[in-house]
Amino acid sequence: MKLTPSHRLYGLSAILLVALTICSRNFSRTGESSFFIPLAVAGVAYLLAIRELFSTPEFPKRVIVFGLALSALWHFQFLRKPPGLDDDIHRYVWDGRVQRLGYNPYIMVPNEPALAGLHTSETRTLNNPEVPSPYPAGAQLFFRAVTSIHESIFALKVAFVVCDLAIVFVLLDVLRCTRQGEHWVLAYAWNPLLPIEVAGSGHVDIVGVLLLLVSVAALGRRWRPVAALAFGLAVAVKLLPIVLLPLYWKRIRLRDGVLAAVVVGLLYVPFLSHGRIPIGSLGTYVQRFRFNDPIFATLERVTVPQVVAGLAVLVGFLTAIWMRRRSTNVSSDAFAWPIAASLLCAPVVYPWYLLWLLPFIRSTSTMPLMIWTLSIIPTYYVWHLRMVGRPWLVPDWIMMLEYGSVAVAAAIVALRRITRSAALQCSADQAE
């Protein structure tokens, strides 16, 4: 019996389910072999699945539904686990809690003795308690809304998984409108970073990703006010997508942009202090926080961190301008590459930052970025190093593996383009 592409996808989805289920059971051992080995198997299965998606123009709907159902199963395995060694979500609970108690999270420093009575068992273990919150106003209001319903880590994780599920439906709509195969939704849903960083650790980035994708979907339908507003809200969750602003040039009207700017400004009104727009510990983040940052670390040797951070934003802007001038159509590549370019130069590149890329990597030209979402996985080893008393530093060999894999993938894509172009030119010459 010959295996069809559908049969192969069924088999790969089963491998992913088993591997990620085992990985979830060792979630508290992030960075150890019992966590890495099944995650590596899942990564290989994911790449093989991507190959099937590229080689087959269309799959039956039952295959897509089955794949999404299995994805929900391994998400559930992570959802029911504690958040593990990465503890950003504890800060989210704290920020939501202090807002409801009438305090400003951009001013309140969690480890101040006077605030000890405000803590709960879930907020006492938040990270970097010596600094106020760095998260923008959109994220803060999301924390407040969720903790108003139920103040717990689990409630926030459920909210993030709901956003993840919503992304699947919006992405399916985008794929239909752009006449792309609906099976590409599996490239998003099956990526191993999703269950780890959304259902497992729980990161607010997924809220911003949903809003950004809604903006892209609205652009495709020419719903310009919705596109502008959703983009503004995405920036209000995390500042990273601000580099995509050039992509909206002449795609939205000035009044739509003004509307979005006004709405984002209003989000900050509850947090104003002496008439100033609060930034919390954002300056400290740029000045002091470092992780997986080879380009930033190199440039920081010759200038101050603020300048290098500005260059990271500029690189993203310039990439977006180039992508905007290159095509009049709204393409997924155009939204992936500026974010990736900015992240490459950023002072901190955590695995969950790459969640912003996932809905937009479904073409040959974005294969290097797809590889990056997997090659970044070895950085989880640093959490294990921290547990055994080693410095919070990504070993050189891991960064070489991570970024070397991306470089090799980029070289292969470029070589194939050159070869194809040369072959087409040769055929044209022969025809003459």
Secondary structure, 3 states (H helix, E strand, C coil): CCCCHHHHHHHHHHHHHHHHHHHHHCHHHCCCHHHHHHHHHHHHHHHHHHHHHHHCCCCCHHHHHHHHHHHHHHHHHHHCCCCCCCCHHHHHHHHHHHHHCCCCCCCCCCCCHHHHHHCCCCCCCCCCCCCCCCCCHHHHHHHHHHHHHCCCHHHHHHHHHHHHHHHHHHHHHHHHHCCCCHHHHHHHHCCCHHHHHHHHCCCCHHHHHHHHHHHHHHHHCCCHHHHHHHHHHHHHHCCHHHHHHHHHCCCCCHHHHHHHHHHHHHHHHHHCECCECCCCCHHHHHHHCCECCHHHHHHHCCCCHHHHHHHHHHHHHHHHHHHHHHCCCCCHHHHHHHHHHHHHCCCECCHHHHHHHHHHCCCHHHHHHHHHHHHCHHHHHHHHHHHCCCCCCCCHHHHHHHHHHHHHHHHHHHHHHHHHHHHHHHHHHHHC
